[in-house]
Amino acid sequence: MRYSEDVIEEVRMKNDIVDVISGYVKLQKKGSSYFGLCPFHNEKSPSFSVSPGKQMYYCFGCGAGGNVITFIMEYENYSFGEALKLLADRAGIVLPKQEMSQEEKQQEDSKKRLLEVNKLAANYFYYQLKHPQGQDGYAYLKKRQLTDETILHFGLGFANKTSDDLYRYLKNKGYEDSFLKESGLVTIEERGGHDKFWNRVMFPIMDVNNRVIGFGGRVMGDGMPKYLNSPETRLFDKSRNLFGLNFARTSREKYLLICEGYMDVIALHQAGFTQAVASLGTAFTPQHAVLLKRYTTQVILTYDSDEAGTKAALRAIPILREAGISIKVLNMKPYKDPDEFIKNLGAEEFSRRIAQAKNSFLYEIDVLKSRYSLEDPEQKTQFYQETAKKLLIFSEALERDNYIQAVSREHFIPYEDLKRLVNQFGSRLGIQDSYRAFGRIKENGSGAGDRFAVQQEDKNTTGREAGKKGRGKNEKEEKTRQPQRLLLTWLIERPSLFAKIEGIISAEDFVEPLYHQVAEMVFAGHKAGEIKPAGILNHFINDEEEYREVAALFNASLKESLNNEEQKKAFSETVRKVKKNSLDWAGRNARDIQEFQRIIREQAALGSLHISLD
């Protein structure tokens, strides 16, 4: 399903990017642009720029960039269609109806019905909670010290003791058995249908856009299982969703708290810690980490302080670390979980514990240490050895040395001895083996030896030579790309330069495929009287890598460009390089001798090419 370029451009042009982004990020005007803290990575000084002239944003820190549509897609985790609809509604534009294939229409209709029936079920559960039949569930929530405001905020409810209440209610609403079975709310058997949840306090599970996609239920009494989640459906995948993220993603805090259960999240939100989330009855997954990375680069684990909670933390830490998220671990002793801690020591003490949360690697070493009796020389040696092996996960020599120092201080291990032991294990295992042993090797991990402090034997010479050849090829390609990239940025920033290159450079001279596409649109825009960077970027929305590179073209900093003789000479040389690259490419693809001879003549004329910028 695709809207026309005219429709997309109309929606973009009627949503001023400064107005839209100001609703998400505090912006301050500096010169012709606005600056603020980037919402896509953690930073202390503003490097996030919004240009009203270009109708684009760009972060000079992390490279995130785009137009108003891509901002909504990235910030809200929306698809292109969802972002376009939000902006169209904001501008009062009625989007034309799109023709869908029969399969697309069926999938869209099914998804809408599932969202509809889940919302209906959530309302039904909430209604039951507030009436006599739900008094057991309501009493349970009040015993857990939840306010009516919190109950409403999270939409908590109750599934009645009668095992087919919801089934009969939804049947009366016109839903057929086959669909109700697909929804995960009902089990259909030969003898009839019955509810998936009954005699349970209900926790609606919402996606980041506040749509109910599933449920969790806590049984009343001693029934099993204690907690039950919806089965996976077209809407609900517990390995890709987090309870409370719909609220936590808008928190002003720069970090998120990760808990184990619904009640921990709810108790923390009620106490003012609105950045709390929890996995949905499953172990923390790489998909959870990817989801979190969209909203933060820092997390604090607030798992239970018992053995199970410790194991869960140790499983989650490497997953989060691999995703590039900084992790700390909160100490809740003498209490088991955040809910219990808040009830006994209060929010202020919990804030203090957050400030004291421990670096995740040092936490791992603490847990490792607890498994050994350091009074026994053999076990003490084993602890030192295992600690040294774990330190090999840090590939950067400086970072690894910082951790060696920290572990040495905390555990009274002589620094030089520990460093020597780390290097010994690194040499013994070899770079690649040690990386594999500790789960840190990358499939394309070329150059790992350069980043690692341990010296390698001559056996690696062959690998290094091969690496040099690969780098040589990449460097040669970059030499042809860089002038094209720079010239495009100059032309975008200073349209007056088109007159200086007229008859010398055209869009055809940009032989790099991506830059050629952009050049065609830039030259066409100049000819029409206006270059629209944000409109050009629309063409690359479906390819994240391309759209980031094009965004960078429109946001390169050239404030000092062409203001002195040296820079003017650099511009002239860049034009010459672009033309030479173009002629070289044309020569390799010449169709006949006459064309080849023409190219030779043009190449010879390059030596006398002079471009005056005065």
Disulfide bonds with the S-S distance in Angstrom:
none
